[in-house]
Each structure stands twice: as structure tokens, then as C-alpha cells.
Amino acid sequence: MKRYCKCGNVCTNIRCRSCANRERKGKYHVSDIGKRNISNSLKGLKRLIPFTEEHKRKIGLGNCKEKNGMWKGNDVRYIGVHSWIKRHKPKSELCDNCNKVKPYDLANISGKYKRDVNDFKWLCRSCHMKEDGRINNLKQFQIIKIQKEGKENYN
């Protein structure tokens, strides 16, 4: 059985959305007197004043380090240490090892991920992989190394 709305459209509900919206519009109308009363009631309220730069600085200092509820101290993990070091160690213009290429990686020196700026250095990708020993694991570099040594077979 087909149902027809007041507007004549076939619909699944009692009335279509456009008719329902039309009926609802008149119920929430605010009269001119109501608008004037709302306006007068808001006149005495203070408007929200944006924070001054000094106030913003004080709010920021109130939530830093141990005062912050999310602070983990020395129990922080790998990503947390790296993000903290990136904020506190200035990035050098060139790699700390080769002084040729722009650095992209923060390399840990000691292997212990502690919150110490001096335990990290900025390295280019190549120097970082050489220092970690990962470059020897790449097959393309093994092939080049074997060809330089004069061996024909590699596996």
C-alpha cells in the first residue's frame, strides 16, 4: 500500500521530510519582543576577552614537565623521547658525522633511550644506517661489496 504525504509525494513515513520541516518552522519562531528581551539580558554580561600574551605564557608554564598530568619522566618510550629531543635539541645545518648532507634522523649514541639531549645527534640517513650497522643488511649494498671484492656468487 502506498502512502501519500500532504504535499502529494509518495513516502515511507507518515509525512516526507520537507513537510515535517515546514510544520516545525513555525513552532520555534522567536517574536520581536523575545528578541529584544534576549538582547537586553545579554547587554550587562562581559564579553570573553582574548588572553594576553603574558597570560598565555603563564598557562603554558603551569602545564610543563612534572606539572603536566601526562608527564612520564624517565618511563617515557621510544617515540616520546624522540619527540622530546626534537623539541629541545636544535637541528644542525649539516650531518654531525660527514658534514656534507642535511640531517634527517636523530640518532641515539649510547643505545639507552634516556631524556638527555647530549645522548643524541643529528645524522643524515646514510650515516645513521652506517652507525647502526643496518647498511650491511641491505642486499643491494652486499652485492656492491661482493663485486668490489671480485667474487661472482653472493647469497
N, C-alpha and C positions, 0 to 999 in steps of 0.2 A: 504494500500500500504506500503510495506516495504522499508525502506531507508537503503542504504548501505554506509558505510564510505569509505575513501580512502584505509584503511587497510583491508577492506572486511567484517568487523563486521556489524551486524545489529544494528542500533541505532535509538533513537527517534529524536535526534537533527540532524543538518546538518553534524556534524562530532563527533566522540567519544572523550572522554577526553584525551586519550593517544595521538591521532593525534593532537589535539589542543595544548597540551603541547609541542609536538615535533616541531610544527611550531613556537611557541612562543620563544623557547630557543635561537634561532639564533638572534632574534631582540634585546635582552638585553645583548649581549656579549660586554665586555669591552676589547679593544685591549691592547697590551703590552704597547704602548705609553700612552694610557689613564691611565693605572695602575701606570705608572711611574709619570705622571703628578699629579695624586691624592696623591701619596706618597710624592712627593716634596712639595706640598701645605700644607700637614699636619706636615711637619718637624718643621716649625717655631712656631707651636702652643704649649702652655704649656699644659702638661697633667694634668688631675684632680688629685690633691694631697689629700689624705685622711685627714680628720680633726684630729688635735692633741687632746689629752685628755682634755687639758685646754679649747680648743675651744668648744668641745662638752659640757663641764660643763657650759660654758658661755651661750651657746644656750639654755640649759635646764633651767638655772636660768632666762633667758629672757622670758620664757613662763609659769612660775609658778604662781599660785594663781591668784591675781587680774589682772595680765598682760595677762593671757590667755583669748582669746575671748569666750570660752565656760564656764568660771567661773560663777557660780550661787550664790556664797556667802552663805547666810543663807536661800535662797529659794530652796536649794537642797532637793531632795526627799529621800525616804527610802533607795533605793539601792545606791544612790550616797553617802549618809552619811556612810553607812556600808563599802563601798569600800574605802572611805577616812580614816575611823577609822582603817581598816585593814592595811593600809599603814603606819599609824602614831602611832599606839599602839602596842608595842611589845607583841608577843604571849607568855603567861606564859607556863611553862612546865606542870603544873597541874591545875585543875579547881580551880577558886578563892573561891568557896564555900566549896567543900568537900575535896580538896587537895588529891584526890585519882586517878582520871581519867584524861586522856589528854583532854583538852578543844577543842571543835569544833565550838562553837557558840559565837558570840558577842552579849551580852545581854545589852539592854538599861536599865539604872537604873531608871531614872525619868519618862520615858514614853514620853518625848518630844524629838524628834529627832533633836538635835542641834549638831553643829560641835564642840563638846567638848570631848576630849579624856577621861577625868575623869568621864564622864557620861556613860561609857560603861565598861563592864568587860567580861573576857573570862570564859565561863562556859561549862561544859560537857552537853550533851543533856538532861540527866535526871534532873540535877539541873536547867537548863534553863526552862524545862517544869514545874517543881515544882514551880519555882519563878513566872512564868507567870500564873499559875493556869490551864494550859492546861492538866496536867496529870489527873486531876479529871474528865475530859470529856471523857477519853478513856474508852470504855466499859470493856476491859479486866481488868483494874485496879478497876473498880467498882465491878466486880464480886469477885475479891480477897478481897476487902474491906468488902463486904457484908458477904462473907464466914467467915471472921475473926470475924465479929460481931455475927455470929451464925444464921443469917436469911437465909431462904431457897429460898424465892422468890425475884426476882430482876427485875426491869423494869425502 
